[in-house]
């Protein structure tokens, strides 16, 4: 099983990483971790280091990937990131996606959207959302 875990800075995203690592381990698969950001920062480096550490604790050797997305702004991020996750999953032939599910209000989801919602509704792959 080839599992993709897209990360953001939320607690649910790190929970999703733990779940994805357990899933990959249980089914003798592998896991890849990706984070989309408009620029590299101390925060992104900290997140990627934490992800690598969590995978190592699960017995997996993973080098999380940072994908820079210069055209993504706060107002269009969720839909564009969701679409990029789907494109990456299809391009690399993943079997399963595991994502954190941020909780947000109805208005925020209506105006901004949700990367996880985009992935769930538009991807043909199985997707597990972790709260």
Secondary structure, 3 states (H helix, E strand, C coil): CEEEEEECCCHHHHHHHHHHHHHHHHCCCEEEEEEEECCCCHHHHHHHHHHHHHHHHCCCCCCCEEEECCCCCCCCHHHHHHHHHHHHHHHHCCCEEEEECCCCCHHHHHHHCCHHHHHHHHCCCEEEEEC
